Amino acid sequence: MLNSEREQIKVWLVDDEEPFRVVLDAAINQSETVKCTKCLSNAKQLLESLRKEAAPHVILLDIHMPGMSGVEVI
């Protein structure tokens, strides 16, 4: 079992549907080993965050978003 925050798997969640983000964030954060450390509502926010911060271990990315799709981001 992992004990410290440094050992946790960090996840960023990107989805334009706020109710889905809230529920998924809460579900992920129930885990002792996986933590959602950032919730974003669009691809532009994701790209800006990736330029400014270290990338997480995992990015859960919605494919169908207005503006720039998840496929375009990848």
For each residue, the residues with C-beta under 8 A, 3 or more apart:
1: 32 33
2: 7 8 32 33
3: 7
4: 7 8
5: 8 35
6:
7: 2 3 4 33
8: 2 4 5 32 33 34 35
9: 33 34 35 57 58
10: 35 37 56 57 58
11: 28 34 35 36 37 56 57 58 59 60
12: 36 37 38 39 40 46 49 56 58 59 60
13: 21 24 25 28 36 38 39 40 60
14: 39 40 41 42 43 45 46 59 60 61 62 65 70 73
15: 20 21 24 41 60 61 62 65
16: 41 42 62 65 66
17: 20 21 62
18: 21 22 41
19: 22 23
20: 15 17 23 24
21: 13 15 17 18 24 25 39 41
22: 18 19 25 26 39
23: 19 20 26 27
24: 13 15 20 21 27 28 36 60
25: 13 21 22 28 29 36 39
26: 22 23 29 30
27: 23 24 30
28: 11 13 24 25 31 34 35 36
29: 25 26 35 36
30: 26 27
31: 28 34 35
32: 1 2 8
33: 1 2 7 8 9
34: 8 9 11 28 31
35: 5 8 9 10 11 28 29 31
36: 11 12 13 24 25 28 29 39
37: 10 11 12 56
38: 12 13 49 56
39: 12 13 14 21 22 25 36
40: 12 13 14 45 46 49
41: 14 15 16 18 21 45
42: 14 16 45 46 65 66 67 68
43: 14 46 47 65 67 68 69 70 72 73
44: 47 48 67 68
45: 14 40 41 42 48 49
46: 12 14 40 42 43 49 50 59 61 73
47: 43 44 50 51 73
48: 44 45 51 52
49: 12 38 40 45 46 52 53
50: 46 47 53 55
51: 47 48
52: 48 49
53: 49 50
54:
55: 50 59
56: 10 11 12 37 38 59
57: 9 10 11
58: 9 10 11 12
59: 11 12 14 46 55 56
60: 11 12 13 14 15 24
61: 14 15 46 70 73 74
62: 14 15 16 17 65 70
63: 69 70 71
64: 69 70
65: 14 15 16 42 43 62 68 69 70
66: 16 42
67: 42 43 44
68: 42 43 44 65 72 73
69: 43 63 64 65 72 73
70: 14 43 61 62 63 64 65 73 74
71: 63 74
72: 43 68 69
73: 14 43 46 47 61 68 69 70
74: 61 70 71
